[in-house]
Amino acid sequence: MKPEDRIKRRDRIRNFSIIAHIDHGKSTLADRILEKTSALTQREMQDQMLDAMDLERERGITIKLNAVQLTYTAKDGEEYIFHLIDTPGHVDFAYEVSRSLAACEGALLIVDAAQGIEAQTLANVYLALDNDLEIIPIINKIDLPGAEPDRVRQEVEDVIGLPGEDCIPASAKDGVGIDEIIESIVEKIPAPQGDPEAPLKAMIFDSLYDPYRGVIVYVRIMEGTVKPKQKIRMMANGKEFEVAELGVFTPKPTPKDELTVGDVGFMIANIKQVGDSQVGDTITHAAKPTPEPLPGYRKLNPMVFCGLYPVDTNDYNGLREALEKLELNDSSLQFEAETSQALGFGFRCGFLGLLHMEIIQERIEREFNIDLITTAPSVIYGVTLTDGTELEIDNPSEMPDAQTVDHIREPYVKAEVMVPNEYVGPVMELCQKKRGDYVDMKYLDENRVNIVYNIPLSEIVYDFFDTLKSSTKGYASFDYELIGYKESNLVKMDILLNGEKIDALSIIVHRDSAYDRGKHIAEKLKNLIPRQQFEVPVQASIGQKVVARSTIKAMRKNVLAKCYGGDVSRKRKLLEKQKEGKKRMKSVGNVEVPQEAFMSVLSMDDNK
Amino acid sequence: MRRSLYLHVPFCGQICHYCDFNKFFLHNQPVDRYVQAVEKELKETAEALPPPDPIETIYVGGGTPTAVTPEQLRKMLRAVRTYFPVSNEVEFTVEVNPGSADASMMRMLKEEGVNRLSIGAQTFDEGLLRAINRDHKAGQVEETIHLAREHGLTNLSIDLMFGLPTQTMGQWKDTLKRAVSLPITHISAYALKVEPKTVFYQMEKRGQLVLPTVELEADMYEELKQAAADAGMTQYEISNFAAEGFESMHNLAYWNNDEYYGIGAGAHSYTDSIRRRNFGPLPQYLKAVETGSLPYLEQHTVPVQEKMEEEMFMGLRKRLGVSRKQFQHRYNRSIGEVFPGVVEALTSRGLLASNGDRLFLTEEGKLLGNDVFEQFLLAADPVPAEEEN
């Protein structure tokens, strides 16, 4: 392409993404836009095709980003090139969201006409504003009986500061307002800037591993032009690769001779590990590199840790393979082998957040068919020993003895909860109980309040979501970001069964809540562990001090009376069932503990 | 050894809330056809699997064998002797419900050579009898015993149940006191187990069943052992107590892992190393027999490994336990070889004891029998689980 053609082409490009809360209609709107821009025939179109994986569809979230090139002939008669960049919809992936937003000049903000703005949406709007994006507000689902477009319009004005009259009323489901939305993409979203002839600056906003092609890198070209066979360099680690193929998604992958300023597409360059194509990194030419990478790159570190163990010990190698495969596609997933005396062989894994953890867990169970036991999620504690040594501990069982610890620091997050005002009381109560420090409370309108607390991350990972949901009847929306470390009065609490420590159940708790947590776990175990021949004490202890205990009474009687008129096989079946049940138990302190007992104590689902 | 025969009479005038045996409400049932089918099955079984020795024990159970008429029952009892050689010393037991056997029934039983009755007393508490839906009153147990003795039937056993819904220790002690004061030779006592396909099962699912705690049940069991011992009875098996010389030979045949015939709808048998189960539902059972085949629903040839396992988990129920010599004799291998370390482990847990040749349960072992028995299941090659219908 000639230089002047590249400029002409650049000016007809519109790059945008869609910001929406779960269920507010992002995928439906994306589908409508795809239809209007005839990227696909109806027959090719699978409903909500941007959400590729089953899991995403079921949970209504998008895990992997996608970028689609569309062409649209506007009312001015010109043909425009749209790149629709899809973003993940959860706080755990905030950084990835910010990078895909950085690949755009504009964003469609979808707000549900009945529900208004949610905390998550707001967080992404701020990300969009940070990236100087032109925001087009859309009030969707105006067809719903509970729709209050005027109230929501006012909210957009009050909360985000966008003029309310700019909101486009729409019903993506019924196709209402779609033409207006698409026209406003052309009119309002600026064309990309940047010099096609300058040294290459291509921003990576996602990558995925393909078993046949290696890593497929999703890029937005900010400056310069790139072509196949050129040598490129990853600016974060200096590694160089040769471009094998370039292209765009229409949404089928379609090879191109070059990608130039404003283009959003893929690059294949014989890259073996996703770790070599970090989101946010800048790709440049090896021969004529740019002196400055694009701003905003940072390496992602896991925030939440847990142990993953196969229920069936025979699945250990399968689990390793599963993690290795997932890691190919997910550079923020970390894992290393670990052994638990109670759970056997497994892996300590690090995740960006709770949702990330759940997704990985579910994918292992679903795609690799391995049943997992997941230990209580933990965070990274900063530990200073009395001799001044600094440690980072992400596994409670590795916490040093209390006598050697000078103090412990824990990560805090800024948590924003948005609720209808009748739930302010319960939310504040919950935040207080979770050791939160009050920061701010703002009325967004007569009815809705944004509450801000600084809360230890460890309290967030322990049943915060569920309690929040149940105490606000599901009306609260919630968002958090890491703000740093703070010293806390933390202790390691061990759970002992028949006098023997169960390493997998050790937790780090605030001293003030140790008794309650210990009592709760001891009671729970008492009810889940079958009676043994002897009495079994269950204790929660801090160091040598027992803070809570319960007792599993001895099994007094377990014998079958009758022979059922000579029905020996029935008797045998009962005994075999009993024996089979015990086989799935782990022996701790001479006590047979069913899997279920571990899972129930470790799972976050049904605490209290 | 195959010297025992079980005959099942699956009819009842009333269905108990705990019962999951193969039984049918008597009203409008084809009893006469059933009697003929039993006669035919006895004949064909004796032809297909000829008894190597005379029959030493016959047990007629149900259901309620005495729910049918004396003449109907007589035909079935007689057919046993018609087709099978029966020893002069036979132990011939019929289950009798209190109040369900009148003088003519007793007379018939005596005439047909029955010499032992098993009477389903269950409890002497009127309220509990109603709660478990028995169709007799407590006093009818004494009446039945009296009537039996008048007819020369003096070897009498009663069945008792404990761990019944809402049952207290006081109620159980009263029942035991009354039981041991009776002129009986034998007590079978079973803890209630709530089984699927019973009224109690439904009630339990709805939370309507208040059962005693395991502790109370264990205490009741201890009380039972004590009461029986005080009455001069020996606990010759986990659930069975007898005056000297009155152990049930039929029962012991099961625990000794001996073979036995099983006749009638839903009956189990063990012959030539094959365990079989007959069709339970009457139409299927009748059709099978009437069309000239034996009414087997399922058959399982017991491999030697299972025999050895069963020898242990059945045999250990007995006071005398399992003889090492006899085990060696039957299987040409020692218990230690077949179940390495198991006896030692259970002994160190205080559940198993030994006096030279014999291995037997300790008192604690009797309470935790299943934990012991389970240890004698060998890991490899388990029996394929067969669906119950």
Boltz contact constraints between the chains, C-beta under 6 A:
constraints:
  - contact:
      token1: [A, 556]
      token2: [B, 214]
      max_distance: 6.0
  - contact:
      token1: [A, 556]
      token2: [B, 215]
      max_distance: 6.0
  - contact:
      token1: [A, 556]
      token2: [B, 218]
      max_distance: 6.0
  - contact:
      token1: [A, 557]
      token2: [B, 214]
      max_distance: 6.0
  - contact:
      token1: [A, 557]
      token2: [B, 217]
      max_distance: 6.0
  - contact:
      token1: [A, 557]
      token2: [B, 218]
      max_distance: 6.0
  - contact:
      token1: [A, 557]
      token2: [B, 367]
      max_distance: 6.0
  - contact:
      token1: [A, 558]
      token2: [B, 368]
      max_distance: 6.0
  - contact:
      token1: [A, 558]
      token2: [B, 370]
      max_distance: 6.0
  - contact:
      token1: [A, 558]
      token2: [B, 371]
      max_distance: 6.0
  - contact:
      token1: [A, 559]
      token2: [B, 369]
      max_distance: 6.0
  - contact:
      token1: [A, 559]
      token2: [B, 370]
      max_distance: 6.0
  - contact:
      token1: [A, 561]
      token2: [B, 190]
      max_distance: 6.0
  - contact:
      token1: [A, 561]
      token2: [B, 191]
      max_distance: 6.0
  - contact:
      token1: [A, 561]
      token2: [B, 239]
      max_distance: 6.0
  - contact:
      token1: [A, 562]
      token2: [B, 190]
      max_distance: 6.0
  - contact:
      token1: [A, 563]
      token2: [B, 254]
      max_distance: 6.0
  - contact:
      token1: [A, 565]
      token2: [B, 61]
      max_distance: 6.0
  - contact:
      token1: [A, 566]
      token2: [B, 6]
      max_distance: 6.0
  - contact:
      token1: [A, 566]
      token2: [B, 254]
      max_distance: 6.0
  - contact:
      token1: [A, 566]
      token2: [B, 268]
      max_distance: 6.0
  - contact:
      token1: [A, 567]
      token2: [B, 268]
      max_distance: 6.0
  - contact:
      token1: [A, 575]
      token2: [B, 373]
      max_distance: 6.0
  - contact:
      token1: [A, 575]
      token2: [B, 374]
      max_distance: 6.0
  - contact:
      token1: [A, 575]
      token2: [B, 377]
      max_distance: 6.0
  - contact:
      token1: [A, 578]
      token2: [B, 374]
      max_distance: 6.0
  - contact:
      token1: [A, 579]
      token2: [B, 374]
      max_distance: 6.0
  - contact:
      token1: [A, 579]
      token2: [B, 377]
      max_distance: 6.0
